[in-house]
Amino acid sequence: MFLSVLSAADPTEEPTPPSLQDAQESATNAASWVEQNWSTWLSIGLRVLLIVVIAVALRIAVRRTITQFIDRMNRTAQAVDGTALGGLLVNVERRRQRSQAIGSVLRSVASFLIVGTAALMVLGTFQINLAPLLASAGVAGVAIGFGARNLVTDFLSGVFMILEDQYGVGDTVDAGVASGEVIEVGLRVTKLRGDNGEIWYVRNGEVKRIGNLSQGWATAGVDVTVRSDENLDRVRTVLAEVGEAMSKDEPWNERLWGPIEVLGLDSVLLDSMVVRVSAKTMPGKALSVERELRWRIKLAFDRAGIRIVGNPPLQPDGEPAADPTAGMAPPSAYANTSSPQSQSASPIAPPPAVVPSNVTK
């Protein structure tokens, strides 16, 4: 038997060419195999083609719907821009960036869901076991999540900030780690411009609290310090006249969202009193309103003769001003070192030391 095997494996023996009958049998077997499986192949191909067509059509339809929705939001923002409501409540650039960010997130999520579902359905059509694949994808997702947790945290925080409209372009915010005016809102980083012109790049995941100074309304408060002997009724009247005049002038009538109120005495000291004046203003305009209000109050007090703490006392009409040198003491004779008083008061100098002559060097 061993010799027969060696003889069969002898490389010197020439292989016999296939005969016509062998080729005919091979073709018959291939044709029969194709005839038995062509229906299965056709069914699988039609299923895959149908899944791909439906996925592509659904993705195009969803993305177009999202784009139309975002464009409608932008047109609504542009329609109210330039009106009183648009100037107070709507910022076109803020709405545009917010809508673009929301549209980008929605389109990405829709594409991921549609394409992922279609891919799983195609694999299921080929009768591939998806359990190991899903388990591997879950493990890989967990590993990526742990490795890039800061990136994921920034992204999720940015998505929720944009969806909740916590702040937008043009708002003045205090983010804890930095404060300033928002110039760009992204899914991972928010750009702020500080008071000195610097630009802060704040990661959305690091923001633990947000103080938006541009939403709702702001309060302008001015403390007026007058002397304790002033007439409070007169002070209140002058402040009320200043507030009423400022409420009617441009552009302060638009920046003031309420009347300028005299709240009363904030504190009373021995030589001064503090009167508090407050007003509700447009967001971000409180500082300019306070400066203008101080300017007008100072001019009105000067015209009314009301003394502010720190001013020189007013002199009655017809009386000359007091001599500022009247309370000064006359010059002393001791101020001149050559005067007899200074010489008699100076201490007596000790006599010089006498050196013996017999001391040799």
TIKOLKOL-535728 format. One record per residue (C-alpha): residue in one letter; z, y, x. Coordinates in steps of 0.05 Angstrom, whole numbers, plus 5000, padded with zeros to 4 digits. Each point is the difference from the previous one (the first is absolute). Last residue first. Example, Ala and Ser with C-alpha at 12.3 -4.5 7.8 and 13.67 -1.06 7.14 Angstrom:
// residues 2
s514349795273/a501349314973/
//
This chain:
// residues 361
k635571786053/t506150355025/v505650264958/n503750545039/s497350564956/p503449764937/v495650044936/v502550474946/a498149824927/p497350564957/p504850334952/p499849744927/a495950404948/i504050364947/p497949794929/s495750484958/a503650384945/s500750635041/q492649985019/s497849894928/q504250574973/p497850465057/s492649894981/s495449685051/t499449334963/n497750344935/a501449554939/y507550155008/a498950694972/s498149684933/p494050194958/p501650194929/a500849434949/m494249864952/g501150064925/a496150644993/t494149745040/p496149764939/d500650684968/a500049894925/a493650134962/p499750664965/e501850024926/g495050304952/d498049334967/p504949445010/q498949575062/l497749274991/p503649475043/p495649665053/n496749364975/g503049325021/v501849774930/i494950274951/r501250674969/i496950164933/g496650685002/a495249834944/r493850125042/d502949615059/f502149444952/a493049964972/l496849955069/k504849465022/i499149614935/r492450035006/w500049725071/r505149464983/l495849774941/e493749985043/r503449565051/e503149544947/v493349924964/s496649815066/l505349475014/a499849704929/k492549914999/g499649255018/p500649774928/m499050584951/t506350404988/k506649984962/a504150635014/s506850175028/v504250625017/r507249925025/v504450615011/v504549995061/m505750515004/s502650375061/d506050335033/l505949564979/l495749414979/v497049784933/s495349404995/d494049764959/l500450564950/g495049964944/l494049554985/v495050584997/e493949654973/i492750085020/p496149734941/g496549335003/w494049665031/l498950555052/r493949875043/e495250234946/n503650664986/w500850095075/p492550095012/e499750524971/d505550434971/k503549894933/s505749555024/m501350475058/a501450584952/e504949584959/g503649755061/v500850695030/e502550294934/a505149434994/l502450135071/v500950744985/t503949864936/r504549485033/v501750485057/r501650554949/d504549534961/l503449785065/n501850715020/e501049995075/d507050025032/s499549315031/r493950175040/v493649614987/t497449325023/v493849754962/d499049245004/v492949794984/g498149324969/a493049744988/t499949324965/a494249515001/w496149654946/g497349314982/q496749695062/s498850365065/l506649885037/n499249255000/g506049675033/i498149305021/r504749455020/k499749375043/v493550175035/e499149525059/g495149544963/n495450584986/r499150145073/v500650755014/y494850345044/w502650715010/i495350585015/e502850625034/g498550684970/n506850315011/d502349874928/g497749275004/r493549704978/l500949304970/k495449405006/t501749374961/v498649325032/r498749304973/l496450074933/g498050715016/v502150694975/e497250605037/i502150735008/v507249964973/e503850635016/g506349945042/s506049565014/a501449445049/v504549385007/g503350154933/a493550054961/d501050724977/v493950204961/t495550604990/d494249794956/g492950205017/v497249295001/g504249534958/y507149784985/q503649454961/d493749844961/e502749334976/l493549655019/i499550375066/m507249875021/f499449274977/v493849885042/g502950355060/s506349594997/l495949364996/f495850205061/d505850235042/t503949364985/v493949575016/l499050365066/n507449945018/r499949264981/a494249855046/g502649385035/f504349774941/g494550104950/i494849685046/a504449385006/v501249984925/g492650074986/a498349455050/v505049534967/g497250164931/a492849915024/s501949325031/a503249794934/l493950234961/l495449615045/p504349384998/a500150034923/l492650164992/n497449295002/i492450075003/q496349734941/f493750425016/t501250384935/g507150145022/l497450355062/v495650434956/m505950164954/l504350205059/a494650465026/a499150324931/t507450134993/g500350335069/v493850424986/i502750254933/l507250125023/f498050345066/s494750434967/a504950234946/v505550165051/s495250395044/r497150394942/l506850174972/v502650235068/s493950425014/g500250314931/i507350185007/a498750335067/q494050374973/s503850234939/r505850265043/q495350355048/r496250344943/r506350184960/r503150335061/e493650365017/v499450254929/n507350244995/v502450014928/l506450284970/l500350755007/g492950215020/g496849484955/l504250214940/a498150735011/t492749825007/g496149955065/d500249255004/v500649694931/a493049725001/q500449795073/a506049554986/t496649694940/r493749885042/n504249665054/m503349534949/r493349844970/d497449835070/i505849535010/f498749644934/q492649955016/t501649695068/i504849504968/t494849794950/r494749935054/r504849575042/v501549564940/a492649914981/i497849865071/r505549495010/l498649664934/a492549955016/v501449725069/a505249504974/i495649784942/v494049895046/v504249635051/i503249544948/l493349864967/l496849835067/v505749545018/r499649654933/l492549935004/g500549725070/i505449504980/s495849764940/l493749955041/w503649605053/t502949534949/s493249914967/w496949875067/n505049455016/q496849354975/e492950215011/v501850245070/w503149325016/s494049644970/a495250415040/a504049885064/n500349244987/t492549974986/a498450415062/s504349535043/e496749384968/q493050275013/a501850165072/d502549295010/q493649714968/l495650425045/s503549705060/p504950325044/p498449945075/t503449445038/p504550245055/e497949795071/e504649535036/t502150285067/p506250294970/d503049304988/a504950074944/a497349404961/s500149585064/l507050195014/v502149824929/s496549335005/l503449865066/f506850134969/m498449544943/
//
